Amino acid sequence: MAAYLLTGSAGFIAFRVAELLLDAGHTVYGVDNLNDAYDIRLKEYRLCRLLDRPNFCFKKMDISDRASIDALSGWLPEDAAGVINLAARAGVRTSLSDPWVYVDTNMTGTLNLLELCRRQHIGKFILASTSSLYAEESEPPFRETYDTDHPLQPYAASKKGAEAMVHAYHYLYDIDVTVLRYFTVYGPAGRPDMVMFRFCQWIAEGKPVIINGDGEQSRGFTYLDDIARGTIQALKPVGFEIINLGGHEVITINQLVKMLEERIGEKAQVTYQPLHKADVLTNKADTERARQILGWAPRVGLEEGITSLVDWYMKERQWASQIETP
């Protein structure tokens, strides 16, 4: 069994990665600054599921602080097997109002963790990147070989910078690196700024469902457990690889609303607004590289996954209904 540093451990994807690693008998050193990028109650809910688990150690810390390098060096075991960097400032639109925090977390934070790997001779690094790097001119399904040198938002630009930095450290210090470009992930206890959580809450609570555009824009969705499994599979030695993960099952926003209506048993009160300039029309992924290199294949379809999300929301409705949704 191995020990891993997992950053952003109270985050949506990371907490599930932590659970699966712990289930497999590994030791997880979790780090999170528990910031207020979105309603902190969701992060507290996820973290509470981990804190009582054997072999889970937690430290509240901001990876963008340079002092974190020394602090982590003194905390992690000398034989730590890898760093899974899922700490990030995410979200396309919010990056327009405060791009500096995206640079701090996504770029400087990644640099600090790479320095930790260099100093402590940790041989494996996973970077969470994003499908937002694929420009609108690219033809879906998006492939890893497509141009990503012209980001359209500060969020995507900060992730491109992080990708460049991990490549430099791979080249200079022979750190084995897997860059995972996540597509739209959904599931229980998801981020409230993402469409699945927002629509589920809005429909269940009789709030207006705000759709930017005509609702015919599409997204490639993937269930949380499939993403978490793929992230763990990415711990295998690959040299340096950039791999799409998720985005395989594509539906329109209007179709998503109908699926949620059926499961919740309520009619959505839809309000259409102009499409935001920062939004893309589709983000379907080509996941062939994930299949070939990682042996990854999604197991949970939208019918099952959306049902699980709605079931979780209804179970936790007393507090989940109060979560702030942008």
C-alpha positions as CSV (number, residue, x, y, z in Angstrom):
1,M,0.0,0.0,0.0
2,A,1.2,3.5,-0.8
3,A,0.9,7.1,0.6
4,Y,-0.4,9.9,-1.5
5,L,-0.7,13.7,-1.1
6,L,-4.1,14.7,-2.4
7,T,-4.7,18.5,-2.6
8,G,-8.2,20.0,-2.7
9,S,-9.3,17.0,-0.6
10,A,-12.6,18.6,0.4
11,G,-13.4,19.3,-3.2
12,F,-16.0,17.5,-5.3
13,I,-13.7,15.1,-7.3
14,A,-10.9,14.9,-4.7
15,F,-13.1,13.7,-1.8
16,R,-14.3,10.7,-3.9
17,V,-10.8,10.0,-5.0
18,A,-9.8,9.9,-1.3
19,E,-12.6,7.5,-0.5
20,L,-11.6,5.1,-3.2
21,L,-7.9,5.2,-2.3
22,L,-8.8,4.6,1.4
23,D,-11.1,1.7,0.4
24,A,-8.1,0.2,-1.4
25,G,-5.9,0.4,1.8
26,H,-3.8,3.4,0.8
27,T,-2.9,6.3,3.1
28,V,-4.1,9.7,2.0
29,Y,-2.6,13.0,3.2
30,G,-5.3,15.5,2.4
31,V,-4.7,19.3,2.0
32,D,-7.4,21.9,1.5
33,N,-7.6,25.6,2.3
34,L,-11.4,25.4,2.6
35,N,-11.9,28.6,0.8
36,D,-15.3,30.3,0.2
37,A,-15.2,30.0,-3.6
38,Y,-18.7,28.4,-3.1
39,D,-20.8,27.5,-0.1
40,I,-18.5,26.1,2.5
41,R,-21.2,23.7,3.8
42,L,-20.6,21.4,0.8
43,K,-16.8,21.2,1.5
44,E,-17.5,20.5,5.2
45,Y,-20.0,17.8,4.3
46,R,-17.4,16.1,2.1
47,L,-14.5,16.5,4.5
48,C,-16.6,15.0,7.4
49,R,-16.9,11.8,5.4
50,L,-13.1,11.5,5.4
51,L,-12.0,12.7,8.8
52,D,-13.0,9.6,10.7
53,R,-11.5,7.2,8.2
54,P,-8.3,5.3,9.2
55,N,-5.3,6.3,7.2
56,F,-6.6,9.8,6.3
57,C,-4.6,12.7,7.6
58,F,-5.7,16.3,7.0
59,K,-4.0,19.6,7.0
60,K,-5.7,23.0,6.3
61,M,-3.3,24.7,4.0
62,D,-3.1,27.0,0.9
63,I,-0.8,25.4,-1.7
64,S,-0.3,28.9,-3.3
65,D,1.7,29.9,-0.2
66,R,5.4,29.2,-0.8
67,A,5.8,28.2,2.8
68,S,3.6,25.2,2.1
69,I,6.6,23.5,0.4
70,D,8.5,23.2,3.7
71,A,5.4,22.4,5.7
72,L,4.5,19.5,3.5
73,S,8.1,18.3,3.4
74,G,8.0,17.9,7.2
75,W,4.6,16.2,7.2
76,L,4.6,13.7,4.4
77,P,6.4,10.4,4.7
78,E,9.7,10.1,2.9
79,D,8.4,7.4,0.7
80,A,5.3,9.2,-0.5
81,A,4.4,7.6,-3.9
82,G,2.8,10.6,-5.6
83,V,1.0,13.9,-5.6
84,I,-2.5,14.2,-6.9
85,N,-3.1,17.9,-7.4
86,L,-6.9,18.5,-7.6
87,A,-6.7,21.8,-5.7
88,A,-7.9,24.5,-8.1
89,R,-9.9,27.6,-8.6
90,A,-12.5,26.4,-11.1
91,G,-15.2,28.1,-13.1
92,V,-15.1,30.0,-16.4
93,R,-17.2,33.0,-15.5
94,T,-15.9,33.7,-12.0
95,S,-12.4,33.9,-13.5
96,L,-13.4,37.0,-15.3
97,S,-13.9,38.9,-12.0
98,D,-10.8,37.7,-10.1
99,P,-8.2,36.2,-12.4
100,W,-5.4,36.8,-9.9
101,V,-6.7,34.0,-7.5
102,Y,-6.8,31.6,-10.5
103,V,-3.1,32.3,-11.2
104,D,-2.3,32.0,-7.5
105,T,-3.9,28.6,-7.0
106,N,-3.7,27.0,-10.4
107,M,-0.2,28.1,-11.5
108,T,1.7,29.1,-8.4
109,G,0.1,26.3,-6.4
110,T,1.1,23.8,-9.0
111,L,4.7,25.1,-9.0
112,N,5.0,24.8,-5.2
113,L,3.9,21.1,-5.4
114,L,6.3,20.4,-8.2
115,E,9.1,21.9,-6.1
116,L,8.0,19.6,-3.3
117,C,8.3,16.6,-5.6
118,R,11.7,17.7,-6.7
119,R,13.0,18.2,-3.2
120,Q,11.5,15.0,-1.8
121,H,12.1,12.8,-4.9
122,I,8.4,12.1,-5.3
123,G,8.2,10.4,-8.7
124,K,4.5,10.8,-9.7
125,F,2.4,13.9,-10.3
126,I,-1.2,14.1,-11.5
127,L,-2.5,17.5,-12.6
128,A,-6.2,18.3,-12.9
129,S,-6.7,20.4,-16.0
130,T,-9.8,21.3,-18.0
131,S,-11.8,20.8,-21.2
132,S,-12.1,24.6,-21.2
133,L,-8.8,24.7,-23.0
134,Y,-10.4,23.5,-26.2
135,A,-11.2,26.6,-28.3
136,E,-14.6,27.0,-30.1
137,E,-12.9,26.5,-33.4
138,S,-12.0,22.9,-32.6
139,E,-14.3,20.3,-34.0
140,P,-15.9,18.0,-31.4
141,P,-15.2,15.4,-30.1
142,F,-12.1,17.2,-28.7
143,R,-8.8,15.4,-28.9
144,E,-5.7,16.0,-26.9
145,T,-3.8,16.9,-30.0
146,Y,-6.1,19.9,-30.8
147,D,-4.8,23.4,-30.4
148,T,-5.0,24.6,-26.8
149,D,-2.6,27.5,-27.1
150,H,-5.3,30.2,-27.4
151,P,-7.4,30.0,-24.1
152,L,-10.6,32.1,-24.1
153,Q,-10.8,32.8,-20.4
154,P,-8.4,33.4,-17.5
155,Y,-9.5,30.0,-16.0
156,A,-8.4,28.1,-19.0
157,A,-5.2,30.3,-19.4
158,S,-4.2,29.5,-15.8
159,K,-4.6,25.7,-16.4
160,K,-2.6,26.0,-19.6
161,G,0.2,27.6,-17.6
162,A,0.0,24.8,-15.1
163,E,0.3,22.2,-17.9
164,A,3.4,24.0,-19.3
165,M,5.0,24.0,-15.8
166,V,4.5,20.3,-15.2
167,H,6.0,19.5,-18.5
168,A,9.1,21.6,-17.6
169,Y,9.5,19.7,-14.4
170,H,9.0,16.4,-16.2
171,Y,11.7,17.3,-18.6
172,L,14.2,18.7,-16.0
173,Y,13.7,16.3,-13.1
174,D,12.1,13.2,-14.7
175,I,8.9,13.4,-12.8
176,D,6.3,11.1,-14.2
177,V,3.3,13.3,-15.1
178,T,-0.3,12.6,-16.1
179,V,-2.4,15.7,-17.0
180,L,-6.1,15.0,-16.9
181,R,-8.4,17.3,-18.8
182,Y,-11.7,16.9,-17.0
183,F,-14.9,17.5,-18.7
184,T,-18.3,18.2,-17.0
185,V,-18.5,16.0,-13.9
186,Y,-21.7,15.5,-11.9
187,G,-22.9,13.5,-8.9
188,P,-23.9,13.8,-5.2
189,A,-22.5,16.8,-3.3
190,G,-21.4,18.4,-6.5
191,R,-20.3,22.0,-7.0
192,P,-23.2,24.4,-6.8
193,D,-22.0,26.6,-9.6
194,M,-22.3,23.6,-12.0
195,V,-25.5,23.0,-14.0
196,M,-26.5,19.6,-12.5
197,F,-26.6,20.8,-8.9
198,R,-28.2,24.2,-9.7
199,F,-30.9,22.8,-11.9
200,C,-31.7,20.0,-9.4
201,Q,-32.1,22.5,-6.6
202,W,-34.0,25.1,-8.7
203,I,-36.5,22.5,-10.0
204,A,-37.0,20.8,-6.6
205,E,-37.5,24.1,-4.8
206,G,-39.7,25.8,-7.4
207,K,-37.1,28.4,-8.3
208,P,-36.7,29.9,-11.8
209,V,-34.4,27.7,-14.0
210,I,-32.1,30.2,-15.8
211,I,-30.7,28.9,-19.1
212,N,-28.2,31.0,-21.0
213,G,-28.9,30.6,-24.7
214,D,-31.7,28.5,-26.2
215,G,-30.8,25.4,-24.3
216,E,-29.7,23.5,-27.4
217,Q,-26.0,23.8,-26.4
218,S,-24.7,20.5,-25.2
219,R,-22.4,19.1,-22.6
220,G,-20.6,15.8,-22.3
221,F,-21.3,14.6,-18.8
222,T,-19.5,11.9,-16.7
223,Y,-20.5,10.6,-13.3
224,L,-18.2,11.3,-10.3
225,D,-17.3,7.7,-9.5
226,D,-16.1,7.2,-13.1
227,I,-13.9,10.3,-12.9
228,A,-12.5,9.3,-9.5
229,R,-11.6,5.8,-10.8
230,G,-9.9,7.3,-13.9
231,T,-7.9,9.6,-11.7
232,I,-6.6,6.7,-9.6
233,Q,-5.8,4.8,-12.8
234,A,-3.7,7.8,-13.9
235,L,-1.2,7.0,-11.1
236,K,0.4,4.4,-13.4
237,P,3.7,5.3,-14.9
238,V,3.2,7.1,-18.3
239,G,6.2,9.4,-18.7
240,F,4.3,12.5,-19.7
241,E,0.7,12.3,-21.0
242,I,-2.2,14.6,-21.5
243,I,-5.5,12.6,-21.3
244,N,-9.1,13.6,-21.6
245,L,-11.3,12.2,-18.9
246,G,-15.0,12.3,-19.1
247,G,-17.3,14.1,-21.4
248,H,-18.4,11.0,-23.2
249,E,-22.2,11.1,-22.8
250,V,-23.6,14.2,-24.5
251,I,-27.1,15.8,-24.1
252,T,-28.5,19.3,-24.6
253,I,-29.3,21.5,-21.6
254,N,-33.0,21.2,-22.5
255,Q,-32.8,17.4,-22.4
256,L,-31.1,17.6,-19.0
257,V,-34.0,19.7,-17.7
258,K,-36.5,17.1,-18.8
259,M,-34.5,14.3,-17.1
260,L,-34.4,16.1,-13.9
261,E,-38.1,17.0,-14.1
262,E,-39.0,13.3,-14.5
263,R,-37.0,12.3,-11.4
264,I,-38.0,15.2,-9.2
265,G,-41.6,15.1,-10.2
266,E,-41.8,18.9,-10.7
267,K,-42.1,21.1,-13.7
268,A,-39.2,23.5,-14.3
269,Q,-39.9,27.2,-14.5
270,V,-37.4,28.0,-17.3
271,T,-36.2,31.5,-18.1
272,Y,-34.0,31.8,-21.2
273,Q,-31.3,34.5,-21.3
274,P,-28.6,35.5,-23.9
275,L,-25.7,33.1,-24.2
276,H,-22.7,34.3,-22.2
277,K,-19.5,35.1,-24.2
278,A,-17.4,32.9,-21.9
279,D,-19.6,29.8,-22.5
280,V,-19.0,27.2,-25.2
281,L,-21.6,25.5,-27.3
282,T,-20.4,21.9,-26.8
283,N,-17.6,20.1,-25.0
284,K,-17.8,16.5,-26.1
285,A,-14.6,14.5,-25.5
286,D,-12.6,11.9,-27.4
287,T,-11.6,9.5,-24.7
288,E,-9.7,6.9,-26.8
289,R,-6.4,7.9,-25.1
290,A,-7.9,7.3,-21.7
291,R,-9.0,3.9,-22.8
292,Q,-5.8,2.9,-24.4
293,I,-3.3,4.3,-21.8
294,L,-5.3,4.0,-18.6
295,G,-7.7,1.2,-19.4
296,W,-10.5,3.5,-18.4
297,A,-14.1,3.0,-19.4
298,P,-17.1,4.7,-17.8
299,R,-19.6,2.5,-16.0
300,V,-22.4,4.8,-14.9
301,G,-24.8,6.2,-17.5
302,L,-26.8,9.4,-17.3
303,E,-30.0,7.6,-16.4
304,E,-28.4,6.0,-13.3
305,G,-26.2,8.9,-12.5
306,I,-28.9,11.6,-12.5
307,T,-31.1,9.3,-10.4
308,S,-28.3,9.0,-7.8
309,L,-27.8,12.8,-7.8
310,V,-31.6,13.5,-7.2
311,D,-31.8,10.8,-4.5
312,W,-28.8,12.4,-2.7
313,Y,-30.4,15.8,-3.0
314,M,-33.7,14.7,-1.6
315,K,-32.0,12.9,1.3
316,E,-30.0,16.0,2.2
317,R,-32.6,18.5,1.1
318,Q,-33.0,20.2,4.5
319,W,-29.6,21.8,4.1
320,A,-28.8,21.3,0.4
321,S,-31.8,23.4,-0.5
322,Q,-30.1,26.3,1.3
323,I,-26.9,26.1,-0.6
324,E,-26.2,29.3,-2.6
325,T,-26.2,28.7,-6.3
326,P,-24.7,31.4,-8.6
